[in-house]
């Protein structure tokens, strides 16, 4: 199982903060295309890739725990 923590591209750049690298310096449109590519992978592989809206730490953690619990109950 793969967790894809989804946030808008602009928010991701903001959260990265600090000194930027060559990837972070690319235009926002680039980051949006990358995000959309990963979201497409998630929608094409829903059994393997779980897309989680990464709003805040607590909700993200709760969603991951819920998915892991469901997976373990189903496969153990």
N, CA and C atoms as a LAMMPS dump frame, in Angstrom:
ITEM: TIMESTEP
0
ITEM: NUMBER OF ATOMS
228
ITEM: BOX BOUNDS ff ff ff
-5.0000000000000000e+02 5.0000000000000000e+02
-5.0000000000000000e+02 5.0000000000000000e+02
-5.0000000000000000e+02 5.0000000000000000e+02
ITEM: ATOMS id mol type element x y z
1 1 1 N 0.85 -1.165 0
2 1 2 C 0 0 0
3 1 3 C 0.901 1.234 0
4 2 1 N 0.534 2.186 -0.832
5 2 2 C 1.266 3.447 -0.935
6 2 3 C 0.33 4.575 -0.544
7 3 1 N 0.817 5.485 0.274
8 3 2 C 0.039 6.66 0.654
9 3 3 C 0.535 7.856 -0.14
10 4 1 N -0.38 8.517 -0.827
11 4 2 C -0.074 9.736 -1.561
12 4 3 C -0.687 10.886 -0.773
13 5 1 N 0.154 11.677 -0.141
14 5 2 C -0.313 12.804 0.661
15 5 3 C -0.484 13.996 -0.269
16 6 1 N -1.728 14.37 -0.508
17 6 2 C -2.055 15.382 -1.505
18 6 3 C -2.286 16.748 -0.875
19 7 1 N -1.565 17.727 -1.392
20 7 2 C -1.82 19.132 -1.067
21 7 3 C -1.643 19.929 -2.356
22 8 1 N -2.287 21.077 -2.463
23 8 2 C -2.09 21.897 -3.653
24 8 3 C -0.609 22.256 -3.825
25 9 1 N -0.189 22.403 -5.063
26 9 2 C 1.223 22.666 -5.36
27 9 3 C 1.741 23.901 -4.629
28 10 1 N 0.973 24.951 -4.621
29 10 2 C 1.412 26.194 -3.974
30 10 3 C 1.619 25.983 -2.474
31 11 1 N 0.729 25.231 -1.843
32 11 2 C 0.856 24.935 -0.417
33 11 3 C 2.096 24.077 -0.16
34 12 1 N 2.369 23.138 -1.033
35 12 2 C 3.559 22.304 -0.892
36 12 3 C 4.836 23.128 -0.94
37 13 1 N 4.886 24.073 -1.846
38 13 2 C 6.057 24.949 -1.929
39 13 3 C 6.181 25.809 -0.677
40 14 1 N 5.055 26.281 -0.171
41 14 2 C 5.082 27.089 1.044
42 14 3 C 5.594 26.265 2.214
43 15 1 N 5.095 25.041 2.34
44 15 2 C 5.508 24.176 3.445
45 15 3 C 6.98 23.801 3.355
46 16 1 N 7.498 23.682 2.144
47 16 2 C 8.909 23.315 1.981
48 16 3 C 9.81 24.378 2.601
49 17 1 N 9.432 25.645 2.455
50 17 2 C 10.169 26.75 3.078
51 17 3 C 11.669 26.665 2.892
52 18 1 N 12.387 27.43 3.677
53 18 2 C 13.846 27.379 3.682
54 18 3 C 14.466 27.696 2.332
55 19 1 N 15.72 27.327 2.192
56 19 2 C 16.445 27.56 0.949
57 19 3 C 15.862 26.674 -0.148
58 20 1 N 15.609 27.268 -1.295
59 20 2 C 15.015 26.493 -2.383
60 20 3 C 16.106 25.788 -3.189
61 21 1 N 15.706 24.698 -3.818
62 21 2 C 16.624 23.973 -4.691
63 21 3 C 16.139 24.131 -6.129
64 22 1 N 16.802 23.456 -7.05
65 22 2 C 16.46 23.642 -8.466
66 22 3 C 15.037 23.195 -8.786
67 23 1 N 14.516 22.212 -8.066
68 23 2 C 13.143 21.755 -8.305
69 23 3 C 12.152 22.785 -7.773
70 24 1 N 12.377 23.268 -6.574
71 24 2 C 11.465 24.251 -5.987
72 24 3 C 11.436 25.549 -6.779
73 25 1 N 12.489 25.838 -7.505
74 25 2 C 12.556 27.081 -8.278
75 25 3 C 11.807 26.988 -9.604
76 26 1 N 11.36 25.816 -9.958
77 26 2 C 10.602 25.676 -11.207
78 26 3 C 9.259 26.395 -11.074
79 27 1 N 8.643 26.747 -12.204
80 27 2 C 7.364 27.472 -12.165
81 27 3 C 6.258 26.65 -11.492
82 28 1 N 5.287 27.347 -10.955
83 28 2 C 4.159 26.704 -10.284
84 28 3 C 3.443 25.732 -11.224
85 29 1 N 3.366 26.069 -12.496
86 29 2 C 2.709 25.183 -13.474
87 29 3 C 3.385 23.813 -13.509
88 30 1 N 4.699 23.775 -13.374
89 30 2 C 5.436 22.504 -13.331
90 30 3 C 4.978 21.674 -12.131
91 31 1 N 4.909 22.288 -10.971
92 31 2 C 4.518 21.583 -9.752
93 31 3 C 3.072 21.091 -9.836
94 32 1 N 2.229 21.863 -10.491
95 32 2 C 0.839 21.426 -10.685
96 32 3 C 0.776 20.207 -11.607
97 33 1 N 1.596 20.194 -12.656
98 33 2 C 1.624 19.04 -13.566
99 33 3 C 2.111 17.79 -12.84
100 34 1 N 3.136 17.943 -12.014
101 34 2 C 3.653 16.803 -11.251
102 34 3 C 2.569 16.273 -10.321
103 35 1 N 1.912 17.167 -9.588
104 35 2 C 0.833 16.763 -8.673
105 35 3 C -0.261 16.032 -9.445
106 36 1 N -0.677 16.596 -10.567
107 36 2 C -1.736 15.964 -11.363
108 36 3 C -1.316 14.587 -11.862
109 37 1 N -0.041 14.427 -12.189
110 37 2 C 0.46 13.121 -12.608
111 37 3 C 0.339 12.088 -11.5
112 38 1 N 0.708 12.487 -10.284
113 38 2 C 0.584 11.563 -9.152
114 38 3 C -0.885 11.267 -8.84
115 39 1 N -1.746 12.275 -8.925
116 39 2 C -3.171 12.041 -8.671
117 39 3 C -3.76 11.093 -9.715
118 40 1 N -3.286 11.205 -10.946
119 40 2 C -3.744 10.285 -11.996
120 40 3 C -3.328 8.858 -11.659
121 41 1 N -2.075 8.679 -11.214
122 41 2 C -1.625 7.344 -10.794
123 41 3 C -2.516 6.802 -9.682
124 42 1 N -2.861 7.667 -8.733
125 42 2 C -3.724 7.248 -7.631
126 42 3 C -5.095 6.818 -8.109
127 43 1 N -5.658 7.558 -9.05
128 43 2 C -6.996 7.206 -9.541
129 43 3 C -6.964 5.951 -10.409
130 44 1 N -5.83 5.68 -11.048
131 44 2 C -5.704 4.48 -11.878
132 44 3 C -5.392 3.23 -11.056
133 45 1 N -4.915 3.408 -9.834
134 45 2 C -4.505 2.288 -8.977
135 45 3 C -5.068 2.435 -7.562
136 46 1 N -6.387 2.543 -7.419
137 46 2 C -6.955 2.834 -6.094
138 46 3 C -6.736 1.742 -5.044
139 47 1 N -6.528 0.509 -5.473
140 47 2 C -6.282 -0.556 -4.489
141 47 3 C -4.876 -0.457 -3.909
142 48 1 N -3.951 0.063 -4.693
143 48 2 C -2.552 0.133 -4.267
144 48 3 C -2.173 1.507 -3.716
145 49 1 N -2.69 2.571 -4.32
146 49 2 C -2.315 3.932 -3.937
147 49 3 C -3.506 4.603 -3.264
148 50 1 N -3.321 4.995 -2.025
149 50 2 C -4.365 5.668 -1.257
150 50 3 C -4.06 7.159 -1.222
151 51 1 N -4.93 7.955 -1.826
152 51 2 C -4.746 9.404 -1.862
153 51 3 C -5.371 10 -0.607
154 52 1 N -4.572 10.753 0.124
155 52 2 C -5.013 11.35 1.382
156 52 3 C -4.846 12.858 1.285
157 53 1 N -5.917 13.59 1.557
158 53 2 C -5.834 15.047 1.615
159 53 3 C -5.043 15.419 2.862
160 54 1 N -3.865 15.969 2.674
161 54 2 C -2.959 16.263 3.793
162 54 3 C -3.195 17.682 4.313
163 55 1 N -4.376 17.889 4.888
164 55 2 C -4.74 19.213 5.393
165 55 3 C -3.889 19.596 6.593
166 56 1 N -3.912 18.748 7.588
167 56 2 C -3.127 18.998 8.794
168 56 3 C -2.623 17.666 9.331
169 57 1 N -1.694 17.732 10.253
170 57 2 C -1.04 16.518 10.741
171 57 3 C -2.031 15.559 11.388
172 58 1 N -2.901 16.066 12.242
173 58 2 C -3.81 15.183 12.982
174 58 3 C -4.759 14.435 12.053
175 59 1 N -5.411 15.142 11.151
176 59 2 C -6.349 14.482 10.23
177 59 3 C -5.63 13.517 9.291
178 60 1 N -4.443 13.9 8.849
179 60 2 C -3.659 13.027 7.976
180 60 3 C -3.295 11.743 8.703
181 61 1 N -2.831 11.88 9.93
182 61 2 C -2.462 10.711 10.731
183 61 3 C -3.67 9.806 10.971
184 62 1 N -4.808 10.394 11.295
185 62 2 C -6.018 9.602 11.54
186 62 3 C -6.426 8.82 10.292
187 63 1 N -6.35 9.458 9.139
188 63 2 C -6.731 8.789 7.892
189 63 3 C -5.78 7.627 7.582
190 64 1 N -4.49 7.833 7.789
191 64 2 C -3.514 6.76 7.555
192 64 3 C -3.77 5.597 8.502
193 65 1 N -3.991 5.895 9.767
194 65 2 C -4.265 4.834 10.749
195 65 3 C -5.521 4.046 10.367
196 66 1 N -6.552 4.755 9.922
197 66 2 C -7.802 4.102 9.527
198 66 3 C -7.565 3.151 8.355
199 67 1 N -6.831 3.613 7.356
200 67 2 C -6.564 2.782 6.182
201 67 3 C -5.71 1.568 6.529
202 68 1 N -4.731 1.753 7.396
203 68 2 C -3.892 0.622 7.811
204 68 3 C -4.724 -0.393 8.586
205 69 1 N -5.569 0.094 9.479
206 69 2 C -6.416 -0.807 10.265
207 69 3 C -7.329 -1.616 9.344
208 70 1 N -7.969 -0.946 8.382
209 70 2 C -8.838 -1.642 7.433
210 70 3 C -8.056 -2.694 6.646
211 71 1 N -6.857 -2.338 6.221
212 71 2 C -6.019 -3.262 5.461
213 71 3 C -5.665 -4.485 6.298
214 72 1 N -5.243 -4.262 7.537
215 72 2 C -4.852 -5.374 8.404
216 72 3 C -6.033 -6.28 8.731
217 73 1 N -7.189 -5.696 8.984
218 73 2 C -8.372 -6.506 9.28
219 73 3 C -8.764 -7.372 8.082
220 74 1 N -8.55 -6.846 6.905
221 74 2 C -8.914 -7.571 5.691
222 74 3 C -7.898 -8.661 5.338
223 75 1 N -6.628 -8.442 5.647
224 75 2 C -5.57 -9.343 5.188
225 75 3 C -4.946 -10.214 6.267
226 76 1 N -5.363 -10.084 7.491
227 76 2 C -4.792 -10.937 8.546
228 76 3 C -5.807 -11.909 9.083
